[in-house]
Amino acid sequence: MSDAVIELQNVVKKYDKIAVVNNLSLEVKKGEIFGFLGPNGAGKSTSINMMVGLLKPTSGNILFNGKDSSYLDEKEIGICPQDVVLWNNLTCFENLYMIGKMYDIPKKTLKERILVILEKLHLTDKKDELVSSLSGGMKRRMNIAMATIHNPSVVVLDEPSEGLDPQSRRLLWDYILHQKELGHTVILTTHLMDEADMLSDRVAIIDHGQLLKLDTPKKLKQIIGNGDTVQLELDNSEDNTKIINKLKSIADLNNIFEADEKIILVLLDAVKKLPDIIHLVESNDSKIVDISIRQNTLEDVFIELTGRQLRE
Ligand SMILES: Nc1ncnc2c1ncn2[C@@H]1O[C@H](COP(=O)(O)OP(=O)(O)OP(=O)(O)O)[C@@H](O)[C@H]1O
């Protein structure tokens, strides 16, 4: 039996004859955190809205637990949209109580669950405050509480970190990981590479409505070569070609090239090899004015796949 919760088969969505999602085929597996990573306008929201039955595809099939998604049971799914949708004149507790009643959650269970969710999202002390008095970050956390009050097995979050400060983002990430611990499937869209990297079991990189790659963050980063990226700036960039040729002798080097008048090396165990690199440059009468070292990121993968940065 397939472990797919959602399956997209050759899905196309067109507006005015223009395909904003173009022939998308993928599976979201039960219990995974599935990230949709792509720049603004890539087609992330349109894709997830089709996945959960809010939008109809122009062509192609979408299956939910192996069945046509038009028969989707709304209790199975929790959707947190980009926009905050709350009753401003009700308290946090009342907002969650109202939505919980709509899902027919028994009173006692609902009250208990509200307290747990508010605690997990660090909103306990705001329980009896009007939503209108909350900060933007708190409202966004409440939006997520509303989407998950009925304990859905599939949680869909559209750019949940947008506008959140680092502390709120941390809380949100913990909450997303908690959903996975509960055995729930989480689908999230983001244009933040660190978020996609840190949270997702698998990441779909999309651009212009097309799936460019789908894999674990680790495997995606291996596309551009195993290891770390070292960036060297010489006092005279005219030496770059000569030094690149010398540096090709460094062990475990996966790639070396020049970009923006700097030398970029991708290699394993870069920290240990820094002394060799520096020695090789200096023994060839060149001087390093700047050196930096970092691990490959999904941003590097996106650049490799599209030739552009994720955030234009
Ligand atoms: N109702 C609509 N009518 C016409 N075009 C639309 C409609 N909804 C979305 N689009 C277009 O489809 C493309 C994909 O939009 P979508 O919102 O899915 O992208 P996204 O990747 O979620 O972007 P963002 O990160 O900005 O939310 C965009 O060019 C957008 O302008």
The ligand as a MOL file (V3000), in Angstrom:
LIG
                    3D

  0  0  0     0  0            999 V3000
M  V30 BEGIN CTAB
M  V30 COUNTS 31 33 0 0 0
M  V30 BEGIN ATOM
M  V30 1 N -6.7230 34.1810 -8.6670 0
M  V30 2 C -5.6820 34.4270 -9.4510 0
M  V30 3 N -5.8400 34.9880 -10.6620 0
M  V30 4 C -4.7880 35.2320 -11.4830 0
M  V30 5 N -3.5000 34.9280 -11.1840 0
M  V30 6 C -3.2740 34.3710 -9.9950 0
M  V30 7 C -4.3390 34.0850 -9.0670 0
M  V30 8 N -3.7990 33.5060 -7.9680 0
M  V30 9 C -2.4710 33.4430 -8.1840 0
M  V30 10 N -2.1470 33.9550 -9.3910 0
M  V30 11 C -0.7960 34.0450 -9.9730 0
M  V30 12 O -0.2210 32.7620 -9.9140 0
M  V30 13 C 1.1760 32.8440 -9.6560 0
M  V30 14 C 1.5160 31.9530 -8.4770 0
M  V30 15 O 0.9330 32.5090 -7.3010 0
M  V30 16 P 1.0680 31.8290 -5.8580 0
M  V30 17 O 0.3340 32.7000 -4.8800 0
M  V30 18 O 0.6680 30.4120 -5.9570 0
M  V30 19 O 2.6330 31.9140 -5.6130 0
M  V30 20 P 3.4600 31.7100 -4.2830 0
M  V30 21 O 4.6250 30.8790 -4.6570 0
M  V30 22 O 2.5720 31.1920 -3.2070 0
M  V30 23 O 3.9490 33.1680 -3.9450 0
M  V30 24 P 4.0630 33.9530 -2.5450 0
M  V30 25 O 5.3030 33.4360 -1.8820 0
M  V30 26 O 4.2200 35.3710 -2.9840 0
M  V30 27 O 2.8110 33.7060 -1.7770 0
M  V30 28 C 1.4860 34.3050 -9.4340 0
M  V30 29 O 2.0170 34.8340 -10.6270 0
M  V30 30 C 0.1420 34.9200 -9.1290 0
M  V30 31 O 0.0930 36.2560 -9.5540 0
M  V30 END ATOM
M  V30 BEGIN BOND
M  V30 1 1 1 2
M  V30 2 1 2 3
M  V30 3 2 2 7
M  V30 4 2 3 4
M  V30 5 1 4 5
M  V30 6 2 5 6
M  V30 7 1 6 7
M  V30 8 1 6 10
M  V30 9 1 7 8
M  V30 10 2 8 9
M  V30 11 1 9 10
M  V30 12 1 10 11
M  V30 13 1 11 12
M  V30 14 1 11 30
M  V30 15 1 12 13
M  V30 16 1 13 14
M  V30 17 1 13 28
M  V30 18 1 14 15
M  V30 19 1 15 16
M  V30 20 2 16 17
M  V30 21 1 16 18
M  V30 22 1 16 19
M  V30 23 1 19 20
M  V30 24 2 20 21
M  V30 25 1 20 22
M  V30 26 1 20 23
M  V30 27 1 23 24
M  V30 28 2 24 25
M  V30 29 1 24 26
M  V30 30 1 24 27
M  V30 31 1 28 29
M  V30 32 1 28 30
M  V30 33 1 30 31
M  V30 END BOND
M  V30 END CTAB
M  END
